Amino acid sequence: MGTYDDIAKYVEGHHRFVPKSCWIAHVKELNDLPVRRAWNRSGRGRQVPCPPEKWVAIEQAFRHFGLI
């Protein structure tokens, strides 16, 4: 299982950017993976959604860790 830290390190090593944890959570929601509500999240909408050009890199990390 890949933690948010593991996913961020994998993406940084392979794609040379560090994804924000809110981006990882957003892509998890897009792939119907379970996500817990953040303690500091206000409202229902995403304040900082993941940019579409970053989705592929994060999904690749999910595949690497067997999440999808």
CNS distance restraints for C-alpha pairs under 8 A (distance, minus, plus):
assign (resid   1 and name CA) (resid  65 and name CA) 5.77 0.50 0.50
assign (resid   1 and name CA) (resid  66 and name CA) 6.83 0.50 0.50
assign (resid   1 and name CA) (resid  67 and name CA) 7.04 0.50 0.50
assign (resid   2 and name CA) (resid   6 and name CA) 5.48 0.50 0.50
assign (resid   2 and name CA) (resid   7 and name CA) 6.06 0.50 0.50
assign (resid   2 and name CA) (resid  62 and name CA) 7.49 0.50 0.50
assign (resid   2 and name CA) (resid  65 and name CA) 5.33 0.50 0.50
assign (resid   2 and name CA) (resid  66 and name CA) 7.91 0.50 0.50
assign (resid   2 and name CA) (resid  67 and name CA) 7.58 0.50 0.50
assign (resid   3 and name CA) (resid   7 and name CA) 6.18 0.50 0.50
assign (resid   4 and name CA) (resid   8 and name CA) 6.09 0.50 0.50
assign (resid   4 and name CA) (resid  21 and name CA) 6.66 0.50 0.50
assign (resid   4 and name CA) (resid  24 and name CA) 7.21 0.50 0.50
assign (resid   5 and name CA) (resid   9 and name CA) 6.16 0.50 0.50
assign (resid   6 and name CA) (resid  10 and name CA) 6.12 0.50 0.50
assign (resid   7 and name CA) (resid  11 and name CA) 6.16 0.50 0.50
assign (resid   7 and name CA) (resid  58 and name CA) 7.38 0.50 0.50
assign (resid   7 and name CA) (resid  61 and name CA) 5.81 0.50 0.50
assign (resid   7 and name CA) (resid  62 and name CA) 7.27 0.50 0.50
assign (resid   8 and name CA) (resid  12 and name CA) 6.06 0.50 0.50
assign (resid   8 and name CA) (resid  18 and name CA) 5.75 0.50 0.50
assign (resid   8 and name CA) (resid  19 and name CA) 5.77 0.50 0.50
assign (resid   8 and name CA) (resid  20 and name CA) 7.78 0.50 0.50
assign (resid   8 and name CA) (resid  21 and name CA) 7.96 0.50 0.50
assign (resid   9 and name CA) (resid  13 and name CA) 6.06 0.50 0.50
assign (resid   9 and name CA) (resid  18 and name CA) 7.28 0.50 0.50
assign (resid  10 and name CA) (resid  14 and name CA) 6.18 0.50 0.50
assign (resid  10 and name CA) (resid  61 and name CA) 6.35 0.50 0.50
assign (resid  11 and name CA) (resid  15 and name CA) 5.38 0.50 0.50
assign (resid  11 and name CA) (resid  16 and name CA) 6.88 0.50 0.50
assign (resid  11 and name CA) (resid  17 and name CA) 6.66 0.50 0.50
assign (resid  11 and name CA) (resid  18 and name CA) 6.52 0.50 0.50
assign (resid  11 and name CA) (resid  19 and name CA) 7.23 0.50 0.50
assign (resid  11 and name CA) (resid  57 and name CA) 6.37 0.50 0.50
assign (resid  11 and name CA) (resid  58 and name CA) 6.56 0.50 0.50
assign (resid  11 and name CA) (resid  61 and name CA) 6.43 0.50 0.50
assign (resid  12 and name CA) (resid  16 and name CA) 4.57 0.50 0.50
assign (resid  12 and name CA) (resid  17 and name CA) 4.81 0.50 0.50
assign (resid  12 and name CA) (resid  18 and name CA) 5.04 0.50 0.50
assign (resid  12 and name CA) (resid  19 and name CA) 7.69 0.50 0.50
assign (resid  15 and name CA) (resid  57 and name CA) 6.85 0.50 0.50
assign (resid  19 and name CA) (resid  23 and name CA) 6.27 0.50 0.50
assign (resid  19 and name CA) (resid  24 and name CA) 6.87 0.50 0.50
assign (resid  19 and name CA) (resid  58 and name CA) 7.84 0.50 0.50
assign (resid  20 and name CA) (resid  24 and name CA) 6.62 0.50 0.50
assign (resid  21 and name CA) (resid  25 and name CA) 6.26 0.50 0.50
assign (resid  22 and name CA) (resid  26 and name CA) 6.08 0.50 0.50
assign (resid  22 and name CA) (resid  48 and name CA) 6.83 0.50 0.50
assign (resid  22 and name CA) (resid  49 and name CA) 7.08 0.50 0.50
assign (resid  22 and name CA) (resid  50 and name CA) 7.35 0.50 0.50
assign (resid  23 and name CA) (resid  27 and name CA) 6.24 0.50 0.50
assign (resid  23 and name CA) (resid  48 and name CA) 7.39 0.50 0.50
assign (resid  23 and name CA) (resid  49 and name CA) 6.04 0.50 0.50
assign (resid  23 and name CA) (resid  50 and name CA) 4.40 0.50 0.50
assign (resid  23 and name CA) (resid  51 and name CA) 7.84 0.50 0.50
assign (resid  24 and name CA) (resid  28 and name CA) 6.13 0.50 0.50
assign (resid  24 and name CA) (resid  50 and name CA) 7.58 0.50 0.50
assign (resid  24 and name CA) (resid  58 and name CA) 6.80 0.50 0.50
assign (resid  25 and name CA) (resid  29 and name CA) 6.28 0.50 0.50
assign (resid  25 and name CA) (resid  35 and name CA) 6.47 0.50 0.50
assign (resid  26 and name CA) (resid  30 and name CA) 6.32 0.50 0.50
assign (resid  26 and name CA) (resid  46 and name CA) 7.98 0.50 0.50
assign (resid  26 and name CA) (resid  49 and name CA) 6.34 0.50 0.50
assign (resid  26 and name CA) (resid  50 and name CA) 6.24 0.50 0.50
assign (resid  27 and name CA) (resid  31 and name CA) 6.29 0.50 0.50
assign (resid  27 and name CA) (resid  50 and name CA) 7.07 0.50 0.50
assign (resid  27 and name CA) (resid  55 and name CA) 6.50 0.50 0.50
assign (resid  27 and name CA) (resid  58 and name CA) 7.24 0.50 0.50
assign (resid  27 and name CA) (resid  59 and name CA) 7.32 0.50 0.50
assign (resid  28 and name CA) (resid  32 and name CA) 6.24 0.50 0.50
assign (resid  28 and name CA) (resid  33 and name CA) 5.02 0.50 0.50
assign (resid  28 and name CA) (resid  34 and name CA) 7.05 0.50 0.50
assign (resid  28 and name CA) (resid  35 and name CA) 6.92 0.50 0.50
assign (resid  29 and name CA) (resid  33 and name CA) 5.68 0.50 0.50
assign (resid  29 and name CA) (resid  34 and name CA) 7.06 0.50 0.50
assign (resid  29 and name CA) (resid  35 and name CA) 6.80 0.50 0.50
assign (resid  31 and name CA) (resid  68 and name CA) 7.82 0.50 0.50
assign (resid  33 and name CA) (resid  67 and name CA) 7.95 0.50 0.50
assign (resid  37 and name CA) (resid  41 and name CA) 7.18 0.50 0.50
assign (resid  50 and name CA) (resid  54 and name CA) 6.82 0.50 0.50
assign (resid  50 and name CA) (resid  55 and name CA) 7.07 0.50 0.50
assign (resid  51 and name CA) (resid  55 and name CA) 7.01 0.50 0.50
assign (resid  54 and name CA) (resid  58 and name CA) 6.56 0.50 0.50
assign (resid  55 and name CA) (resid  59 and name CA) 6.01 0.50 0.50
assign (resid  56 and name CA) (resid  60 and name CA) 6.06 0.50 0.50
assign (resid  57 and name CA) (resid  61 and name CA) 6.52 0.50 0.50
assign (resid  58 and name CA) (resid  62 and name CA) 6.39 0.50 0.50
assign (resid  59 and name CA) (resid  63 and name CA) 6.29 0.50 0.50
assign (resid  59 and name CA) (resid  68 and name CA) 7.94 0.50 0.50
assign (resid  60 and name CA) (resid  64 and name CA) 6.23 0.50 0.50
assign (resid  61 and name CA) (resid  65 and name CA) 6.29 0.50 0.50
assign (resid  62 and name CA) (resid  66 and name CA) 6.06 0.50 0.50
assign (resid  62 and name CA) (resid  67 and name CA) 4.99 0.50 0.50
assign (resid  62 and name CA) (resid  68 and name CA) 5.89 0.50 0.50
assign (resid  63 and name CA) (resid  67 and name CA) 5.85 0.50 0.50
assign (resid  63 and name CA) (resid  68 and name CA) 5.27 0.50 0.50
